[in-house]
Amino acid sequence: MAEMEAIRAAVLDGVPGDEVASLALPEAYRGVVVRADEQDMFEGLASDEKDPRKSLHVDEVPRPELAPDEALVAVMASSVNFNTVWTSIFEPVPTFGFLARLGRESVWGARHDQPYHVVGSDGCGVVLRVGSVAPEGTAMALLPTRDIRTPYRGSRRQHWRRARRDRP
């Protein structure tokens, strides 16, 4: 976890983007996951009887290789929203079927067909790396390293919007 401490210190110290881009990346990170082998755990229960605390786990997960059209963001804050809750109770259908189909689409999609799924779609963090090809018409085309971004969902891709620093 020495890499994570170095990233955290660099962000807090406000080091320039080129220095952030040169930091070593950890091979794994801590994430909140649901597990494929537990997707039937709530079978037969009504939605209001399903307890997300039983299916959400904090695990070390390997850092996936950065695809050409992705950004790697060190998430500094995140929240639980309806996507997290639905995923954690495996409704309306478990996420793993979609991830398996995505895994058959491409080499990059195959990275998502895992026995676990890292939850979360809201957050704010610092850009550590940007892929080699930014999708045309997205904010990622202009992402500088060390920029602060918040994710938002659009069509099939998650895009990153510049965090506003002028709001409390």
N, C-alpha and C positions, 0 to 999 in steps of 0.2 A: 504493500500500500504506500510505499515511499513515493511512487509516481503521483498518486492522488494527493498526497500532502504537498508536493511541489506545485501541482496545478492549483490547489486551493490557495497556497501562499502567493503564487503569481497573480491570481485574480484579486485577492485582497490587497496586494501591494500595488496594483495597477500597472503592472509591467507592460511594455509595448507588445503589439500583436506579433511581431516577428520573433520575439522571445517566447511567447506562448506557443507559437507554431513549432518551435524547436524543442519543446519539452517532450520527454519520453512519455508514451501512453501506456497505461496499465494493460496487461493481458486480460484482466477480468475487472468487473465492477459489481457493486452491490445494487440489486434491483428487487422490486416487489414482483413476484411471479405467481401465475397459476400453473398447475401441472396437469399434463394430459392424462396421466393415470388417475386423476381425481375428478374428471369431468362428469362422472356419473354419481358423485357423492350426494347430490341433492335429489336424485331421482325419486319421484312420487311425492315430493313436498311442494306445497304452494309457494309462490314467490316470496310472500311475506314471512315464510318460515325458514328461508335460506339465509344462513349467516355468513357474510363475506369473510369474517375473521377466521373461519375454518378453512377457506380455500386460498387465502392470500399468504404468501411466504416470502420472507426476506432471504435471498440467496445470493451467492457469488455466481455470476454468469460470465461466460467468455465474451470479450469485446469482439463483435463481428467486424470483418473487413469492410472498410468504407467503400461503398459503391460510387461510381463516377458521378451520379446525380444526387448524392447525399451530403449532409454536413454532420460532423461529429460535434455534439454539444455537451459540455459539462453542465448538467442540470444542477442548479443551485437551489431551486424551489419548485415544488410541484404540489398538485392538489388532487383530491379524490373528486371525481365528477361522475355523471351517470354512466359514461363509458366504462369506468373502472368497476362500478357496481354491477352493471350488466355482465361484464366479463367475469367477475368473481363469482356470480351465481350461475354462470353458463347459460344465460338467456339472451335473446330469444333462442339462440342455438350456440353450442360451444364454439369458441374462436378457432379451435384446432382444425376443423374441416376447411375453413377458409384458408388457413395458413398452409395446409397440405396442398390445396389447389394452387396457391401462389407459388409454392415450392416447385411445382411442375412447369411453371411458366418460363423460368430463366435460371441461370446460375445465381444471379443476385437474389432472386425470389427464394431459391432453395435454402438460403440462410435462415429463413423464417420458419421452416418446417422442423421444429424442435420439440422435444418432450416437455417444454415449458414455454410460457409466453410472458414477457415483461409487460406489465400493465402501465398505463399512463398516457394521457394525450394532452394534458395541460402542464405547463411548466415554464420556467424561465432559466436561462443559462448562458454560458459563454461559449462562443464558437472556438473549437480547438483545431479543427481541420475542415477543409472543404474539398469535395470530390473534384475530379478533373473536368467534369462536364456539368455545367449548371443548366437545369432545365430552362428552356426559353420561356420568357414571360413570367418567371417566378422571382421572388425576392432573393432566392439563393444565388442568382446570377451576380449579385452585388455584395455577397457576404464577405466582409473582411474578418480575418482571424481576430479574436478577442472582442468582437462585437457582442453586445448583449441582445438576445433574441427570445421571443416567445413563440411557441408553435401554434398553428391553427390548422384545422382540417379543411381541405379543399379537394373536391372530386375524390380521386383515389390516393392522392399524395398528401403527405404532411408538409406544409410549407412553414417558413419561419418569418415572423413579422418583427421588425425592430421594436424593442421595448421602449416605451415612452418614459423618459427620465423626468418629465415635468409634471408628473402626477404624484400625489402623496401615496 
